[in-house]
């Protein structure tokens, strides 16, 4: 439905005024979803080494995109540079290569040998800028894993891993503009894979980019989700599908500036989606009278910045930045070793004196938010804070939640009690398998038992649930969505259900919020089971990944619950902000929550309400 709504909005773009309004609305949304960007601070650039090549030269550079947040980069310049004439420059964000800028030498050398400067910098989590190191100073995780672990710590702050990626790119452009030998009015941007994604972001957001060529990243969101999936953290902007910002919009936002889409026939980035993006962009450019300024190249290659795509990119940059449109060729290019191109003494910026990581910067930002969190919980602000939490977490009030459809799935007889197998359907296409444990001598106590690994974990004979039933409790154990029978098989370092989490994130939702609604529906069902509306009688027990949604449910609908018991410590979002190496926490996150509350605040709120 979100895709259909966006298509309808796109089809309304008929005039220059409508297109301009569309561009401005999308650009405002994009910046808003990245969170508050840092202030521009001194770059403090240093040239730390130079290399002479065949027809080009390299300057090894370190600059600070934020104070003491070091960026390592290579500036490729034509060997025969005219000191009296400024030259155009092309920014080259890196794709997901372990060695960062080292892997993109051929593209940069080809640009330099054809009269254009190329500025290639390491992203966070790659090359010399890994943010999570082991005790020996080596990267602990591969790039996409680190990006998503960092992203998990950004989300509660209302930021994104892309916030840092985009800001690094903007500051890299600032550096180019500061140089006397670079023409700041003739800047381009190109990148492949993850670098293609960053090229899309930067070309849409920074008007200084005259000419762009994103590679092996362009496809429609519909095809991306149907094929490869959502990708790592920075590739997913909060609420963008719900808002109506698709991949083609990265091109449309910059229309009618020259843009070349670089695609590969045998890429896992779906080629059908690439042509769909091109067609949508081409129609807008044509309506504006500049159809020649957008094009697509399809090379019969696999994923990568292959030779045909490099050649097409350089010709495109020469056409629009040098006003030279003629074929070029790429002969054998001799590249440099990784050690030759290192900018830092020990190979990692975090090993430099005074270096600050993404986590350090996030902690600093969280300290700014802490004061407003404290003010949120003043007695005079309590009711507003609860309303704000509902909105941030995306949890409807209990009265607005429909009663579930219920399907019986059989009965198990066990010594002293029966187990009814049921399935709750809280909304279309969502099924929650559950077990209702019925004692032969009920005490009237009702327990909703939620385990992060599913309903069956503690349901064995002589287990925790059986002991409750033997004491006369009516116990409902439920598989919240993504747990137990509804769980997927995509478990990894940052936790399970990551694809579902990111698709939800793209729709402006959180898994915590949806699970909270599951809990409220199940609790109300249990309160009404065999006795009409016995609200306030539910004793809520939560374990593991069920804890965050459980404490949301208890705090937001405290009248429904008699008590709250956590089998384990209450997690905090502050901890993943400070320590991105804390794994398995992506499922816990809610975008922007730390602007108002942290998880322990909810426990305290329930205790106060329960005491009152």
C-alpha positions in Angstrom: 0.0 0.0 0.0 2.8 2.4 0.8 4.4 1.7 -2.6 1.1 2.3 -4.3 0.6 5.6 -2.4 4.0 6.8 -3.5 3.4 5.8 -7.1 0.2 7.9 -7.0 2.1 10.9 -5.7 4.7 10.5 -8.4 2.2 10.4 -11.2 0.9 13.8 -10.1 4.2 15.5 -11.0 3.3 17.4 -14.1 4.7 20.9 -13.8 8.0 22.4 -12.7 6.3 23.9 -9.6 4.9 20.5 -8.6 8.3 18.9 -9.1 10.1 21.6 -7.0 7.6 21.1 -4.2 8.1 17.4 -4.3 11.8 17.7 -4.2 11.7 20.2 -1.3 9.3 18.0 0.7 11.5 14.9 0.3 14.7 16.7 1.0 13.3 18.1 4.2 12.1 14.7 5.3 15.4 13.1 4.5 17.4 15.6 6.6 14.8 15.3 9.4 15.1 11.5 9.6 18.9 11.7 9.9 18.5 13.6 13.1 20.2 16.7 14.2 23.4 17.1 12.1 26.6 18.3 13.9 27.9 21.8 13.6 30.6 22.5 11.0 33.8 22.6 13.0 37.4 23.1 11.8 38.5 20.3 9.5 42.2 20.5 10.6 43.4 18.7 7.5 46.9 17.3 7.2 48.7 15.9 4.3 50.6 13.0 5.8 52.2 11.6 2.7 52.6 11.8 -1.1 52.9 9.2 -3.8 53.8 9.8 -7.5 52.2 7.5 -10.0 52.1 7.1 -13.8 50.1 10.2 -14.9 48.8 11.0 -11.5 49.9 11.7 -7.9 48.3 11.0 -4.5 48.1 13.0 -1.4 47.4 11.1 1.8 45.1 13.2 4.0 43.6 13.1 7.4 40.8 15.5 8.4 38.3 15.8 11.2 34.6 15.6 10.2 33.9 16.3 13.8 36.4 17.3 16.5 38.9 14.5 16.8 36.7 12.2 14.7 39.4 11.4 12.1 38.7 10.6 8.4 41.5 9.0 6.3 41.4 9.8 2.6 43.4 9.8 -0.6 43.3 12.7 -3.0 44.3 11.6 -6.6 45.4 14.5 -8.8 46.5 14.7 -12.4 50.3 14.7 -12.7 50.3 17.5 -15.2 48.1 19.8 -13.0 48.2 23.5 -14.2 48.9 25.6 -11.1 47.0 28.5 -12.7 43.8 26.6 -13.3 41.5 25.0 -10.9 40.3 21.5 -11.7 37.1 19.6 -11.1 37.0 16.9 -8.4 34.9 13.8 -7.9 34.1 12.5 -4.4 34.3 8.7 -4.2 32.6 7.1 -1.2 33.6 3.5 -0.7 31.5 0.4 -0.9 31.5 -2.4 1.6 35.1 -3.5 1.2 37.1 -4.4 4.3 40.1 -2.3 3.2 37.9 0.8 2.3 39.6 3.3 0.0 42.3 0.8 -1.0 39.7 -1.1 -3.1 38.8 1.8 -5.3 42.2 2.8 -6.8 41.4 2.0 -10.4 38.4 4.3 -10.5 40.3 7.1 -8.9 43.4 6.7 -11.0 41.3 6.7 -14.2 39.7 9.9 -13.2 43.0 11.6 -12.4 44.6 10.4 -15.7 41.6 12.0 -17.5 42.0 15.5 -15.9 39.8 15.1 -12.8 40.8 15.0 -9.1 39.3 12.1 -7.1 38.8 12.1 -3.4 38.3 8.7 -1.8 37.8 8.4 1.9 37.3 5.6 4.4 33.8 5.2 5.8 33.3 4.2 9.4 33.7 0.5 9.8 36.1 0.1 7.0 39.7 0.7 6.0 41.5 2.7 8.7 38.2 3.7 10.4 36.9 0.6 12.1 35.0 1.7 15.3 35.0 -1.6 17.2 38.5 -3.1 17.7 39.7 -6.1 19.6 42.4 -6.1 22.3 45.1 -6.3 19.6 43.8 -3.2 17.8 42.3 -5.2 14.9 38.7 -4.9 13.6 36.4 -7.2 15.5 33.6 -7.4 12.8 33.2 -7.1 9.1 32.0 -3.8 7.7 28.2 -4.5 7.4 28.1 -6.1 10.8 29.8 -3.1 12.4 27.6 -0.7 10.5 24.5 -2.4 11.9 25.9 -2.6 15.5 26.7 1.1 15.3 23.2 1.7 13.8 21.6 0.0 16.8 23.2 2.5 19.0 22.2 5.4 16.8 18.5 4.5 16.5 17.3 5.3 20.1 19.0 8.8 19.7 16.9 9.5 16.6 20.0 9.1 14.5 21.1 6.5 11.9 24.4 5.0 10.9 23.8 7.1 7.7 23.9 10.3 9.8 27.6 9.8 10.3 28.2 8.5 6.7 26.4 11.5 5.2 28.1 14.0 7.4 31.6 12.5 6.6 30.7 13.0 2.9 29.5 16.6 3.4 32.7 17.4 5.2 34.8 15.7 2.5 33.1 18.1 0.0 33.9 21.0 2.4 37.6 19.9 2.3 37.6 19.9 -1.5 36.0 23.3 -1.6 38.7 24.6 0.7 41.5 23.8 -1.6 43.0 26.4 -4.0 43.5 23.9 -6.7 39.9 22.5 -6.8 37.0 24.2 -8.6 34.2 24.1 -6.0 31.7 24.8 -8.8 32.5 21.6 -10.6 32.1 18.7 -8.1 31.0 15.2 -8.9 30.3 12.1 -6.8 30.5 8.4 -7.7 30.6 5.1 -5.7 29.8 1.5 -6.0 27.6 -0.8 -3.9 27.5 0.8 -0.4 29.4 3.7 -2.0 26.7 3.9 -4.6 24.1 4.2 -1.8 26.1 7.0 -0.2 26.4 8.6 -3.6 22.6 8.5 -3.9 22.3 10.1 -0.4 24.8 12.8 -1.0 23.7 13.7 -4.5 20.1 14.2 -3.2 21.1 16.2 -0.1 24.1 18.3 -1.1 23.5 20.8 -4.0 27.2 21.2 -4.6 27.3 17.9 -6.4 26.9 18.9 -10.0 27.3 15.5 -11.6 26.7 12.0 -10.1 27.1 8.4 -11.0 25.9 5.9 -8.3 26.8 2.3 -9.1 25.5 -1.2 -8.2 23.0 0.3 -5.7 20.2 1.5 -7.8 17.0 -0.5 -7.7 13.4 0.1 -6.6 12.6 -0.5 -3.0 9.9 -3.0 -4.0 12.4 -5.1 -5.9 15.1 -4.7 -3.3 12.8 -6.1 -0.6 11.7 -8.9 -2.9 15.2 -10.0 -3.8 18.3 -9.0 -1.7 16.5 -7.6 1.3 17.0 -4.4 3.3 20.7 -4.4 3.7 22.7 -3.0 6.7 21.8 -0.1 9.0 22.7 2.9 6.9 20.7 1.7 3.9 17.4 2.0 5.8 16.1 5.5 6.7 13.4 5.6 9.3 9.9 5.8 7.9 11.0 6.4 4.3 8.7 3.9 2.6 5.8 5.0 4.7 6.6 8.6 3.8 7.0 7.8 0.1 10.7 8.2 -0.5 11.8 5.5 -3.0 15.1 4.9 -4.7 14.1 6.9 -7.8 13.6 9.9 -5.5 17.3 10.2 -4.8 17.6 11.0 -8.5 14.5 13.0 -8.7 15.5 15.2 -5.7 18.4 16.5 -7.7 16.7 16.9 -11.1 17.7 18.2 -13.6 21.4 17.8 -12.6 23.3 15.2 -14.6 23.0 11.7 -13.2 24.3 8.4 -14.6 23.0 5.1 -13.1 25.6 2.4 -13.3 24.1 -1.1 -13.2 25.2 -4.7 -13.9 23.1 -7.4 -15.5 24.2 -10.2 -13.1 24.2 -8.1 -10.0 22.3 -9.1 -6.9 21.0 -5.5 -6.9 18.1 -6.2 -9.1 18.4 -5.0 -12.6 14.7 -4.8 -13.2 14.4 -2.4 -10.3 17.3 -0.3 -11.8 15.4 0.1 -15.1 12.3 1.1 -13.1 14.2 3.7 -11.3 15.7 5.0 -14.5 12.3 5.2 -16.2 10.8 7.2 -13.3 13.7 9.6 -13.3 13.8 9.9 -17.1 10.1 10.9 -17.2 10.7 13.7 -14.6 13.8 15.0 -16.4 11.9 14.9 -19.7 9.1 16.9 -18.2 11.6 19.5 -17.1 13.1 19.7 -20.6 16.5 18.0 -19.7 16.0 14.3 -20.8 19.7 14.1 -21.9 20.9 14.7 -18.3 19.9 11.3 -16.9 21.1 7.9 -18.3 21.7 4.3 -17.4 24.6 2.0 -18.3 24.0 -1.8 -18.0 27.2 -3.8 -18.1 27.1 -7.6 -18.5 28.9 -8.1 -15.2 28.4 -9.2 -11.7 28.3 -6.8 -8.7 31.3 -4.5 -8.6 32.9 -1.3 -10.0 33.9 -3.2 -13.2 35.9 -1.8 -16.0 32.9 -1.0 -18.3 31.3 0.9 -15.4 34.5 2.8 -14.6 34.9 3.9 -18.2 31.3 5.0 -18.5 31.5 6.9 -15.2 34.7 8.8 -16.2 33.3 9.7 -19.6 30.2 11.0 -17.9 32.2 13.1 -15.5 34.4 14.5 -18.3 31.2 15.3 -20.3 29.6 17.5 -17.6 32.6 18.7 -15.5 35.2 19.3 -18.3 32.8 19.8 -21.2 34.6 17.0 -23.1 32.4 14.2 -24.5 34.5 11.6 -26.2 35.3 8.0 -25.7 38.0 7.0 -23.2 39.8 3.7 -22.7 41.3 2.1 -19.6 44.6 0.4 -20.1 46.2 -1.8 -17.4 46.3 0.2 -14.2 49.0 -0.6 -11.7 47.7 -0.2 -8.1 49.4 0.3 -4.8 49.6 -2.0 -1.8 47.5 -1.4 1.3 50.5 -0.5 3.3 51.6 2.1 0.8 48.3 3.9 1.1 47.9 3.9 4.9 47.4 7.4 6.4 47.7 6.5 10.1 50.8 5.3 11.9 49.2 2.1 13.2 46.6 1.5 10.6 43.5 2.6 12.6 42.3 6.1 13.5 41.1 4.9 16.9 44.7 4.1 17.8 45.6 7.8 17.3 46.0 10.0 20.4 42.7 11.7 21.3 40.6 10.0 18.6 36.9 9.9 19.2 34.7 7.1 17.9 31.0 7.2 16.8 30.1 5.8 20.2 32.0 8.7 21.9 30.1 11.2 19.8 26.8 9.4 20.5 27.4 9.4 24.2 28.1 13.1 24.1 24.8 13.7 22.2 22.9 11.5 24.7 24.2 13.6 27.6 22.4 16.6 25.9 19.2 14.6 25.8 19.4 13.4 29.4 18.2 16.7 30.8 15.1 16.7 28.7 14.5 13.0 29.7 14.6 14.0 33.3 12.1 16.8 32.7 9.8 14.4 31.0 9.3 12.5 34.2 8.4 15.5 36.4 4.9 14.9 37.9 3.5 17.8 35.9 4.7 16.3 32.6 3.7 12.6 33.3 0.6 12.4 31.2 2.2 14.1 28.3 5.2 11.8 28.5 3.0 8.7 28.4 1.3 10.2 25.3 4.7 10.9 23.7 5.8 7.3 24.5 2.7 6.0 22.7 3.5 8.0 19.7 7.3 7.3 19.6 6.8 3.5 20.1 3.7 3.4 17.9 1.4 1.7 20.4 -2.3 2.3 20.2 -4.4 2.5 23.4 -6.0 -0.7 24.6 -9.4 0.6 23.7 -8.3 1.1 20.1 -6.9 -2.4 19.7 -9.3 -4.9 18.1 -10.1 -8.1 19.9 -8.3 -11.0 18.3 -9.7 -13.8 16.4 -9.1 -17.1 18.3 -8.6 -20.5 16.9 -8.5 -23.7 19.0 -5.7 -26.1 18.1 -6.3 -29.0 20.5 -5.7 -29.9 24.1 -2.9 -31.6 26.0 -3.6 -33.4 29.3 -0.9 -33.3 31.8 -0.9 -34.4 35.5 -3.0 -32.0 37.5 -3.8 -29.5 34.6 -4.7 -29.2 30.9 -3.0 -27.2 28.2 -5.2 -25.7 25.5 -3.4 -24.9 22.3 -4.8 -21.8 20.7 -3.8 -19.2 18.1 -4.6 -15.5 18.5 -4.9 -13.3 15.4 -4.5 -9.6 16.6 -4.5 -8.3 13.0 -4.7 -9.6 9.5 -1.9 -12.0 8.6 -0.5 -12.0 12.1 -0.9 -15.2 14.1 0.4 -15.7 17.6 0.5 -19.4 18.8 -0.2 -19.7 22.5 -0.6 -22.2 25.3 -3.2 -21.7 28.0 -2.4 -23.7 31.1 -5.6 -24.4 33.1 -5.2 -25.7 36.7 -7.8 -28.2 38.1 -8.0 -26.1 41.3 -7.8 -22.4 40.1 -6.8 -19.8 42.6 -8.1 -16.9 40.4 -4.6 -15.6 39.7 -3.9 -15.0 36.0 -0.4 -14.9 34.6 0.8 -13.8 31.2 4.1 -15.5 30.6 6.4 -14.2 27.9 9.8 -15.5 26.9 11.9 -14.0 24.2 12.6 -17.4 22.7 9.0 -18.5 22.6 6.2 -20.0 24.6 7.6 -23.5 24.9 10.9 -22.6 26.5 9.6 -22.8 30.1 6.6 -25.0 29.4 8.3 -28.4 30.1 7.2 -30.6 33.0 8.5 -29.3 36.3 9.4 -26.1 34.7 8.6 -22.5 35.8 5.1 -22.4 34.2 4.1 -25.8 35.6 5.0 -24.6 39.1 2.8 -21.5 38.6 -0.1 -23.8 37.5 0.4 -26.1 40.4 -0.2 -23.1 42.6 -3.6 -22.5 40.9 -2.6 -19.9 38.4 -4.2 -19.7 34.9 -1.2 -19.1 32.7 -1.1 -17.9 29.1 2.2 -18.3 27.3 2.4 -16.6 23.9 4.8 -16.5 20.9 5.1 -12.8 20.3 5.7 -12.0 16.6 9.2 -13.1 15.6 9.5 -15.6 18.5 8.9 -19.3 18.9 6.8 -20.7 16.0 6.8 -17.3 14.3 10.6 -16.8 14.5 12.7 -16.6 11.4 16.1 -18.2 10.7 18.1 -15.1 10.1 19.9 -15.0 13.5 23.2 -13.2 13.5 25.5 -10.9 15.5 23.0 -8.1 15.9 20.1 -10.5 16.7 17.3 -12.3 15.0 14.5 -11.0 12.8 16.7 -8.3 11.4 15.0 -8.1 8.0 11.6 -7.8 9.7 13.1 -5.1 12.0 14.4 -3.1 9.1 11.3 -3.4 7.0 9.3 -2.2 10.0 11.8 0.6 10.5 11.3 1.7 6.8 7.6 1.8 7.6 8.1 4.0 10.6 7.4 1.2 13.1 9.4 -0.9 15.6 9.3 -4.5 16.5 9.0 -3.4 20.2 5.9 -1.4 19.4 4.2 -4.2 17.5 5.1 -6.7 20.2 3.7 -4.4 22.8 0.4 -4.4 21.1 0.5 -8.2 20.9 1.0 -8.2 24.7 -1.9 -5.9 25.3 -4.2 -8.0 23.1 -3.1 -11.2 24.8 -3.5 -9.7 28.3 -7.0 -8.4 27.6 -7.9 -11.8 26.2 -6.6 -13.5 29.4 -8.4 -11.0 31.6 -11.7 -11.9 30.0 -11.1 -15.6 29.7 -13.7 -17.6 31.8 -14.7 -14.4 33.6 -16.0 -11.3 32.0 -13.4 -8.4 32.0 -11.3 -9.1 35.0 -8.9 -6.2 34.3 -6.2 -5.4 36.7 -5.7 -9.1 37.5 -2.9 -10.0 35.1 0.5 -10.8 36.5 3.0 -10.2 33.8 6.3 -12.2 33.7 8.9 -11.4 31.0 12.2 -12.9 30.0 14.9 -12.0 27.5 13.7 -10.2 24.4 10.2 -10.1 25.8 11.3 -7.6 28.5 11.3 -4.4 26.4 7.8 -4.8 25.0 6.5 -6.1 28.3 7.6 -3.0 30.2 6.1 -0.8 27.5 2.7 -2.6 27.9 2.8 -2.3 31.7 3.7 1.4 31.7 1.2 2.3 29.0 -1.7 0.3 30.3 -0.9 0.0 34.0 -4.6 -0.6 34.9 -4.5 -3.9 33.1 -1.7 -5.4 35.2 -1.5 -6.4 38.8 2.3 -6.9 38.8 5.4 -7.0 36.6 8.2 -9.5 37.1 11.4 -9.4 34.9 13.5 -12.6 34.8 16.7 -10.7 34.3 18.0 -7.2 34.4 16.1 -4.4 32.6 18.2 -3.5 29.6 18.9 0.2 28.8 19.4 2.0 25.5 22.1 4.1 27.0 24.3 0.9 27.1 24.1 0.3 23.4 24.8 4.0 22.7 28.0 3.7 24.7 29.0 0.2 23.6 28.2 -0.8 20.0 29.9 -4.1 20.6 26.9 -5.1 22.7 25.3 -7.7 20.4 21.7 -8.9 19.8 20.0 -5.6 20.7 18.7 -4.4 17.3 15.2 -5.9 18.2 15.1 -3.7 21.3 15.4 -0.3 19.5 12.9 2.4 19.0 13.8 5.4 16.8 14.2 8.6 18.9 13.1 7.1 22.2 16.0 8.5 24.2 14.7 12.0 23.5 11.9 11.2 26.0 12.7 8.0 28.0 14.9 5.0 28.6 13.6 1.5 29.4 14.1 1.6 33.2 11.9 4.8 33.2 9.0 2.6 32.1 9.5 0.1 35.0 9.6 3.0 37.4 6.4 4.5 35.9 4.6 1.2 36.3 5.7 0.9 39.9 4.4 4.4 40.7 1.1 3.7 38.9 0.7 0.3 40.6 1.4 1.8 44.0 -1.2 4.6 43.4 
